[in-house]
């Protein structure tokens, strides 16, 4: 490889291979992420879908090396623009966090500092990554607030997070996340705490901004329908593993894994049907006490005896990958 | 509006006003500001029905719920329970009302005491309801069965349960009081999509088997459409549209209801989703929705539209609908 262009086409922006993350509990390690592979190209939107406890957020936090206390990456590789993330020191990591990789969380009220005006939080973030003076940083902060659709940005610079509505706070989070021209945005349930109307506004905003600045997005949600709105590709996680992965259209048109199929059926729709809602019976398995074989087998509508013996590996099924013995090939 | 024989509870022009506390200087200058969280809601809550209450944060739906349950008094208007005004209830009558109307909260982390076991949480509710100690254990197990929780969870703490299981405990605690009206404030919005249906189905079963009247507050129109007998859409402290979900959600008469429908995620049909403009500034005179409404005209900026019937079981508060319909259907039946 000689030219930069060749590198750009062969090395993905973000590459996660065989990621295992475990919580240490005495001598035992409970794995919450058990071998996840994920690939994001520049400018691409990948959705990561799963129930609480499926390991989707932990996978995302691993990229930033922001795991909660007690959790650690036990094996696997994460590379960003070809650079090994697990090799980086603190200073280098901090340059990437909020720099080339921006992040937005579910709850902007806890992610923002309640005691500092949003303008100051923005200028701090800007000056941490860019060589700008106080005045220039303030101008940039105002520009960013306007960019994310906050009315009266000049006045809002002085506002404290609690003075803003949930939707406005999430806009501030997005402004913070894009303040240093990231090439990757990790969005962890960014609209879950919001009303549908505000959710639509924020989804629109994320989509507009990522197109305008060609930002790749790793979009995490438990709502497949929401993910389908923005993602090019989707990975569905269950019990710490990817169980289905592929192009969003193919995945919706012909879900190969029964979990994906049942999940799609659960989405409440305004199609005039009334009566009992579809559900997935039972509960997600408890990490550390996984059933033998396929972890979804106890809740699966199609399970056969072989499903309770060995855990099925991810295999190509037509246009997408699925980890199910019964998936059509 | 008179008391309806079929009504479990009747709300008559119910209001809740909060005074915004400003600095001392403003208060001395008499510059105080009142916020009308609920601004004149009239509605019978039909016995044995599931009423869906829909609207954005800040529309007053949770404040209305708290007034229905008696957690906060109304600042104006009347709530009628068993033909009596809530403010006239005292002593035993008040206690009877308070146990007859129960609430299920959105956040199961903060509504269940983290330091008490499930057994204690339910036992305390039963004690409050006057169930003698001897009969409690049996009743607790019956309650758990009723909400689909295995009695092995009796000795567990709330954090040892999943979100869906905690919400079931919240429902069991409400049922311990043997209520006839249950107010569920966003009971599934913090749950995974895969588990939401389980809780909603449980509420449906309780409605069918116990004849329990339910007020279901949700911002998810699809959930409301699915299980409710009647849906009320709130905006700016008022009901802007009410009717049976089939009509309201398939042929809405208020532009705000239409906007809510347009905002529902449509998955792969990405471009179909329309975005409502951001709400800015103080409440305007006239229709509260005017600044976000694509159809607003002069009248909307002057007069607040009344909630008037569109058809037999359907009413809307929008000037666009009214001049024609007013003669056709004289009485609001919703």
Interface residues (C-beta under 8 A of the other chain):
Chain A: X51 X52 X149 X151 X165 X166 X167 X195 X196 X197 X198 X199 X200 X201 X203 X204 X222 X223 X224 X225 X226 X228 X229 X230 X248 X249 X252 X262 X263 X266 X267 X268 X269 X270 X272 X273 X274 X275 X276 X277 X278 X279 X280 X283 X284
Chain B: X56 X57 X58 X162 X163 X164 X165 X192 X193 X194 X195 X196 X197 X198 X200 X201 X204 X219 X220 X221 X222 X223 X225 X226 X227 X245 X246 X249 X250 X259 X260 X261 X262 X263 X264 X265 X266 X267 X268 X270 X273 X274 X275 X276 X278 X280
